[in-house]
Structures are given as structure tokens and as C-alpha cells.
Amino acid sequence: MAITLIADSGATKCEWRLVRDGEIQTIITAGISPYFLSKEKIAAVLQAELLANMPKVIVSKVAFYGTGLGNTDNLKLMKAVLQKTFPAATVEVTHDLMAAVHATVGRAKGVVAILGTGSNSCYYNGKKIVKNSPGLGYVLGDEGSGAYLGKKVIQYYLYNTFDEDLRARFDATFTVTAKDILESVYTKPLPSRYLASYAIFLAQNRGHYMIENILEDGLNDFFFQHLCKYTESWKMPIHFVGSIAYGFKDILQQLCNAYEFELGKVAQSPMEGLLKYYGVG
């Protein structure tokens, strides 16, 4: 009996699916990123949060998709820890962009984008990623991401660009001072995640022209800077994965119409698509 373990990990949360006898068990652990955790700490998370909540079974296959695994050293480290934890299993480890690819186009060709806390995109030729618009991170890039859009919200607030109504809504929602915001961005850990937390304000206030401007401009920046760099964008559907893509699908559709692109699948998370990719969804 083949028992498969599939994981989709960010820096804060890792979502696991244990598949056996046609049944699927969900396990949530702390996020696993080699950028933030040593080999020993990753092993400790696996023991305390994953194995402790799993039945005692022999896993035959592990497919782990995670953040920070575009780095070869991180990938090797992660694979070594998983192989030691599951010695009888075949272990596959790759990065989160490939999770989006496998979840949307599977083994076919396609243009795939991530719009979550960060952003990324690629053209996949059915076997490997052959084009990848450079990801410059939240300081220089990440156009269209939660961090990028959240930064715009904060700028509008701190520059006093919001009208009186939106400013009052912001104060009621976040109850923070300018000092709090600047400290969180410049002195505390994980500033990109902090910035992305303000994107919820956009979802809560749809319809206001300033909110719509932030969304349309921010997502258009992603289309212009990244999707337009792929000639394939005009030849096949463009698929999206991530909370921002899912939450603002209507604007993605408008932009696709404007650029003469075809909107493909839009998924909040890659996990359901990954289950289908491995034939268990």
C-alpha cells in the first residue's frame, strides 16, 4: 500500500496531506524555511508537530514544496532532513513556484503566477521552468503581492492621501500609530508579512475609488513588469495561485481583457491541485 505525504510550506505555516487507502488526513505545522530554521530545528518541528500527529505508518513517498528552496543549498538541506525522517520514502523537494505549476497546469505547458504575500511568475514548458521573471523581493519588486499592496495602503495613510472616511475606517481597523508602523517595517522581523497584513483593508473596502485605484495599479504593475515579458502570455491561459489572486479575481479578469490575455485557473492554495497532480484528489 503506497502512502504519500504532500506538503506546501510557507515561512509561517506548513500544510501537509497524508494519503493512504483513499483517505486524506490534513496536518498543519509551523512553517519550514531553511532561511529561518537550522537542520536541527527543522527536524524538531517534524518530530513534534508532524510525526506526533500522524499514525505510525511507513511513508513511501514525500513531495515537499516550500519557500526558500530555489536556493540549492537550502534544497539539499531540506531533502536530507526529510530523507532521514522518512528513510523508506522517495523524497522530492522543490520550491513554491513549482507547486503553483503542478497545481494548475500539471504536466502541460503554461504561464503561471503566484500572488500571495510575495509574487512570482514563470513559463513552464511541460518539463521544467524555462522562463522566470526575476523576483526582487518586497523592497525592490514583488509587484501585485500582498506586501506591495499593503505598502500602498500604508503610504496612503501616512501621507494623508486617504479621504476622511477611509482614514476613519483605517483607524478603526488597525489602531496603530505612525511610530508603530515604521518600527514594524524597519526594525522588527518579517516586514514583508507585516506589510501584507494591510492588504485586508483593500478587501474590506471595495468600491471606494481610492481602494480600486490601489488594486488596479498594483496588479497592473505585475502584469506590465512580469507577464508582458513572456511571449507565451498571448498564446495560452495564465494561471494564478495565492490569496491576493483569489481575493481580487475580478480585477485579474479586467486586466487580462485589457492586455488580451486569457485568464486560466485561479486558486487560493495549490494543495487541491497538488493532490490531483499526484492522482489522489
Summary of the structure (lengths in Angstrom):
residues: 281
radius of gyration: 19.9
end to end distance: 17.1
largest distance: 62.8
contacts: 935
relative contact order: 0.14
helix: 48%
strand: 21%
